[in-house]
Amino acid sequence: MDPSVEIGPYSIIGEGVEIGADTVIGAHVVINGPTRIGAKNHIYQFSSIGDDPQDKKYAGEPTTLVIGDGNTIREYCTISRGTVQDRGETTLGSDNWIMAYVHIAHDCVVGDHCILANNATLAGHVRLGDWVILGGFAGIHQFCKIGAHAFLGMYSGVTRDVPAYTMVSGHPAEPKGINSEGLKRRGFTSDEQRNIKNAYRIVYRQGRKLADAIEEIAGLAESRPELLPLLDSLRSSERGIAR
């Protein structure tokens, strides 16, 4: 453990835990291992990090949790280690903002710069791309994939994959358009936003089969690289996309 790490009163750091420089651990936090935590993270009080996965098949295997740099993890969050039935590792990237009472289950992969609002819940094996935003109480079914820059409204219930750039809400969640405000904040040009919106229409507004929409977007992406995250999320979908 780096000597610059701060650990609050009554916190418990178990065996096999590595914590990087300038990380702050609040009071009453429990961190079990094997867990690797990077630099400049702030984990607030009463969180449970790196404990056994909530999976009845788990039999004590030495699976891991890996957390990157610069994350904020607020009160009462739970992040479990992986399982040998999947990748054996739960991964949280860097510069994420994880609000109170969030649950990130075993074998999840969360990218960078994501925001998970209060009580958002990721079931096992969920994948979040970079810059994803989950509204409060949003819930994601196991094995679902959420593409980069997607936005889930509060109380959304996601049972299918959400393509990159797409806004969904409802229970079950349905597409409502592209995350225009998020794209503006992240410096996408007006032309790039227009191209993404047109690609969204190809998928959702023209009554096409998904395979045909993917083929057309693939052609457009050759000269419009901003469409590549959308194309990748469509191609990699295994549960079908939210429609």
Helices and strands as residue ranges (DSSP letters): E 6-7, E 12-13, E 17-19, E 24-25, E 30-31, E 35-37, E 42-43, E 48-51, E 64-67, E 72-73, E 78-80, E 89-92, E 97-98, E 103-104, E 109-110, E 115-116, E 121-122, E 127-128, E 133-134, E 139-140, E 145-146, E 151-152, E 157-158, E 166-169, E 174-178, H 180-185, H 190-204, H 210-221, G 225-227, H 228-235
